[in-house]
Amino acid sequence: MSVPDSASTVRIPFTELSALLRGIFQRHGCSDSVAAVLAHNCASAQRDGAHSHGVFRVPGYVSTLDSGWVDGKAEPRVSDVASGLVSVDAFGGFAQPALAAARDLLLDKTRSAGVAALAIHNSHHFAALWPDVEPFAEQGLIALSVVNSMTCVVPHGARKPVFGTNPIAFAAPCEGQAPIVFDMATSAMAHGDVQLAARAGRPLPLGVGVDAAGEPTTDAQAVLEGGALLPFGDHKGSALSMMVELLAAALTGGHFSWEFDWTRHPGAKTPWTGQLLVLIDPSKTQGQRFAQRSRALLERMQEAGLSRLPGERRHHERAIASREGVALAAEALAQLREL
């Protein structure tokens, strides 16, 4: 499914897109509750212009569900393990329903203790990470989440891939405006963006990936077919990616990026790993001043000449979508209706 362009773009209401995606996920083996969570995630990413994690992901979800690799009807088991810690066994299902199942308990602990963590294991995460953290910032909390993925990134100084793209997402409240939110891969480029570049025949910037021989390449297809991605910032991104493996897999009880085998499930796309989410209630230390301080920081950044703040493009796309509908390539919409 391609990125929308001006010649082939159609727009449909967010609710209509969500309902369409929900029907697709239900038809391919998801329970109604799981389908609703996945549909909202994909539709939100598409609405906000995150095309590598929007409807582009739907065929991957479908082929994964059809392969039997993931359980679309799994019922997460939530465990209250400590005063500031919740653990969830996703039972081979998706991570987002596991988060939804634990949300109320996690919020109660955060409001009570000022900080709490959620450890999810035995889970699959295949979507944008910012939708996991943004809702908490809208409730006045600080949220930080990490999730590891399938092996496709070479550690700095190494010769073979070990890490996943291993994203980090952060969200914080800000007075008088939408929360500050960012979601970044610790690889030089998100895997989905490499797939989009390969589909469009676009070259990658130098320094993004290597081919099967370990040589630098700008050929996206070469990165996907036996090659690998590089961490951003050389040793700095590599260290952060290692941190994500430790927090999202070693700490939660999930799989490291190389510790699962999907070869007996042709069509499987989703990594079977883990996720950690940490919430902080800033009112416990700063009252309402934290959101004011957030705004002061953003204003200083703008005074320094920063033209675009983190998340600004996403909110701009969201505003357009609320007025005109979510942008889709006409071909992509036709494919969704076929599914």
C-alpha positions in Angstrom: 0.0 0.0 0.0 1.6 3.2 -1.2 1.9 6.7 0.4 -0.8 9.0 -0.8 0.1 11.4 -3.6 -1.8 14.4 -4.9 -2.8 12.6 -8.1 -4.4 9.5 -6.4 -5.4 10.7 -2.9 -8.9 10.1 -1.5 -10.1 11.1 1.9 -12.5 9.3 4.2 -13.7 10.1 7.7 -11.6 8.7 10.5 -14.5 6.7 11.9 -15.1 5.1 8.6 -11.5 4.1 8.2 -11.5 2.7 11.7 -14.6 0.7 11.1 -13.2 -0.7 7.8 -9.9 -1.7 9.5 -11.9 -3.2 12.4 -13.8 -5.4 10.0 -10.7 -6.6 8.3 -9.0 -7.6 11.6 -12.2 -9.4 12.7 -12.5 -11.3 9.4 -8.9 -12.5 9.8 -9.1 -13.9 13.2 -9.2 -11.1 15.8 -11.7 -10.8 18.6 -13.8 -7.6 18.5 -11.8 -6.0 21.3 -8.5 -6.8 19.7 -9.7 -5.6 16.3 -10.9 -2.3 17.8 -7.5 -1.6 19.4 -5.5 -2.4 16.3 -7.9 -0.5 14.0 -7.7 2.6 16.1 -3.9 2.4 16.2 -3.5 2.0 12.4 -6.2 4.6 11.6 -4.5 7.1 14.0 -1.1 6.7 12.4 -2.6 7.1 8.9 -4.6 10.2 10.1 -1.4 11.8 11.5 0.7 11.2 8.4 2.8 8.3 9.8 2.3 6.4 6.6 4.9 3.7 7.4 2.7 2.6 10.4 -0.8 3.3 9.0 -2.7 1.3 6.4 0.6 0.2 5.0 0.8 -2.2 7.9 -2.5 -3.9 7.3 -1.4 -6.6 4.8 1.4 -7.5 7.3 -1.2 -7.9 10.1 -3.4 -10.0 7.8 -0.7 -12.3 6.6 0.6 -12.7 10.2 -2.9 -13.6 11.5 -3.5 -16.0 8.6 -0.1 -17.7 9.2 -1.1 -18.6 12.8 1.9 -16.9 14.2 -0.1 -14.6 16.4 -3.3 -15.2 18.4 -5.8 -12.5 17.5 -8.2 -13.7 20.2 -5.6 -13.9 23.1 -6.9 -12.6 26.4 -4.1 -10.9 28.3 -3.5 -11.9 32.0 -2.7 -8.9 34.2 -0.7 -9.4 37.4 -0.4 -6.9 40.2 3.2 -7.8 41.2 4.3 -4.8 43.3 3.3 -1.4 44.6 4.6 0.3 41.4 4.7 -2.5 38.9 2.2 -4.3 36.7 3.0 -7.3 34.6 1.0 -8.6 31.6 1.3 -11.9 29.8 -0.1 -11.2 26.3 -0.3 -15.0 25.6 1.1 -14.7 22.1 -1.3 -11.8 21.2 -0.7 -8.2 20.4 0.8 -5.7 22.9 -1.8 -3.0 22.5 -4.7 -5.1 23.9 -2.3 -6.1 26.8 -1.8 -2.4 27.5 -5.5 -1.7 27.3 -6.2 -4.5 29.8 -3.7 -3.1 32.3 -4.4 0.6 31.8 -6.8 1.2 34.8 -4.5 -0.6 37.3 -1.5 1.2 36.0 -3.1 4.6 36.3 -4.3 3.8 39.9 -0.7 2.9 40.9 0.7 6.0 39.2 -1.7 8.3 40.9 -1.0 6.7 44.2 2.7 6.3 44.2 3.7 9.0 41.7 5.4 6.5 39.4 4.6 3.0 38.0 5.8 0.7 35.3 4.1 -1.8 33.1 6.0 -4.9 31.8 4.4 -6.7 28.9 5.8 -10.0 27.6 4.9 -12.8 25.2 3.6 -10.0 22.9 3.7 -8.8 19.4 4.1 -5.1 18.5 3.9 -4.0 14.8 2.6 -0.4 15.0 3.6 3.1 15.8 4.6 3.5 19.5 3.4 7.1 20.1 -0.3 6.1 20.4 0.7 4.0 23.4 2.0 7.0 25.3 0.1 10.1 24.0 -3.2 9.3 25.9 -1.4 9.3 29.2 0.1 12.8 28.6 -3.4 14.0 27.8 -4.2 13.0 31.3 -1.4 15.0 32.7 1.2 12.2 33.1 4.7 11.7 31.7 5.0 8.5 29.7 8.1 6.7 28.4 7.9 3.4 26.5 10.3 1.1 24.7 9.7 -2.0 22.6 12.2 -4.3 20.8 11.6 -5.9 17.5 13.0 -8.5 15.1 16.7 -8.6 14.4 17.6 -6.2 11.5 20.2 -3.7 13.0 23.9 -4.1 13.2 25.4 -2.9 16.5 28.1 -0.2 16.0 31.4 -1.9 15.3 29.9 -5.3 14.7 29.4 -7.3 11.4 26.0 -9.0 11.9 22.6 -7.7 12.9 21.5 -8.3 16.6 19.1 -5.5 17.5 15.7 -4.6 16.2 14.8 -1.1 15.2 13.9 -0.8 18.9 11.9 2.5 19.2 11.6 4.8 22.1 8.4 6.9 22.6 8.0 9.8 25.1 5.0 12.0 25.9 4.6 14.9 28.4 1.9 17.4 29.1 2.3 21.0 28.0 0.2 24.0 29.1 -2.1 25.5 26.5 -1.4 23.0 23.8 -1.2 19.3 22.8 1.3 17.1 24.7 4.9 16.9 23.6 5.3 13.5 22.0 8.0 11.9 20.0 8.5 8.3 18.7 11.9 7.4 17.2 13.6 4.2 16.1 17.1 3.7 17.4 18.1 2.6 13.9 19.1 5.2 11.3 15.6 4.8 9.7 12.4 3.0 10.6 12.1 -0.4 8.9 8.7 0.6 7.5 10.2 3.6 5.9 12.9 1.4 4.2 10.0 -0.8 2.9 8.3 2.3 1.5 11.5 3.5 -0.2 12.0 0.0 -1.7 8.4 0.0 -3.1 8.8 3.4 -4.6 12.3 2.7 -6.0 13.8 5.6 -3.9 17.4 5.5 -2.8 18.3 5.6 0.9 20.6 8.2 2.4 24.2 6.8 2.8 24.7 5.6 6.3 21.2 4.0 6.7 22.0 0.4 5.8 24.4 -2.3 4.5 23.9 -5.0 1.9 24.2 -8.8 2.4 28.0 -8.5 2.2 28.1 -5.8 4.9 28.9 -3.1 2.5 27.3 0.4 2.7 24.4 0.7 0.3 21.7 3.2 -0.7 19.6 0.4 -2.3 16.5 -0.2 0.0 15.9 -3.6 -1.5 19.4 -4.7 -0.8 18.9 -3.7 2.9 15.7 -5.7 3.0 17.0 -8.8 1.2 19.9 -10.0 3.3 21.2 -6.7 4.4 20.6 -4.7 7.6 20.1 -1.3 9.0 22.6 0.7 11.0 22.0 2.4 14.3 21.6 6.2 14.2 24.5 8.2 15.6 26.9 5.3 15.4 27.8 4.2 19.0 25.2 6.4 20.6 22.2 4.9 18.8 23.7 1.4 19.3 23.9 1.9 23.1 20.3 3.1 23.2 19.2 0.1 21.1 21.0 -2.2 23.6 19.2 -0.4 26.4 15.8 -1.1 24.7 16.7 -4.8 24.5 17.5 -4.9 28.2 14.4 -3.0 29.3 11.8 -4.4 26.8 13.0 -8.1 26.8 15.4 -8.9 29.6 13.5 -7.0 32.2 9.9 -7.9 31.1 10.5 -11.5 30.4 10.0 -11.0 26.7 12.1 -12.4 23.8 15.3 -10.6 22.6 15.1 -9.6 19.0 16.8 -12.8 17.9 15.1 -15.2 20.3 12.1 -16.3 18.2 11.7 -18.5 15.1 8.9 -17.8 12.7 10.1 -20.0 9.9 7.3 -22.4 10.3 4.8 -19.6 9.8 5.2 -18.3 6.3 3.7 -14.8 6.1 4.5 -13.9 9.7 5.6 -10.2 10.0 5.2 -9.3 13.7 8.1 -9.6 16.1 7.4 -11.7 19.3 9.1 -9.6 21.9 8.2 -7.4 24.9 7.4 -3.8 26.0 8.1 -1.6 29.0 6.0 1.5 29.8 6.9 3.9 32.7 4.5 6.5 33.9 5.3 9.5 36.2 2.8 11.8 37.8 4.5 15.3 37.8 1.9 16.7 40.1 3.6 14.8 42.9 6.7 17.0 42.7 5.7 20.1 40.7 1.9 20.4 41.1 0.7 22.1 37.9 4.1 23.8 37.2 5.4 20.9 35.1 3.1 21.7 32.2 4.0 25.4 32.5 7.7 24.5 32.5 7.2 22.3 29.4 5.7 25.3 27.6 8.5 27.6 28.7 11.0 25.1 27.2 9.2 24.9 23.9 9.0 28.7 23.7 12.7 29.0 24.4 13.4 26.5 21.6 11.3 28.6 19.2 13.0 31.8 20.2 16.3 30.0 19.4 15.1 29.5 15.8 13.5 26.1 15.8 10.9 26.1 13.1 9.2 22.8 13.8 8.7 21.3 17.2 8.4 17.5 18.0 5.0 16.2 17.0 4.0 19.5 15.2 3.6 17.9 11.8 1.5 15.1 13.3 -0.9 17.6 14.8 -1.0 19.6 11.6 -2.0 16.4 9.6 -4.5 15.5 12.3 -6.2 18.9 12.0 -6.5 18.5 8.3 -7.9 15.0 8.6 -10.5 16.2 11.1 -11.8 18.7 8.5 -11.3 16.8 5.3 -11.0 13.2 6.2 -8.0 10.8 6.4 -5.8 10.8 3.2 -5.3 7.5 1.5 -4.0 6.4 -1.9 -7.0 5.3 -3.9 -5.3 2.0 -4.6 -4.8 1.4 -0.9 -8.4 2.1 -0.1 -9.4 -0.4 -2.9 -7.1 -3.0 -1.4 -8.5 -2.5 2.1 -12.0 -3.0 0.8 -10.9 -6.3 -0.9 -9.4 -7.5 2.4 
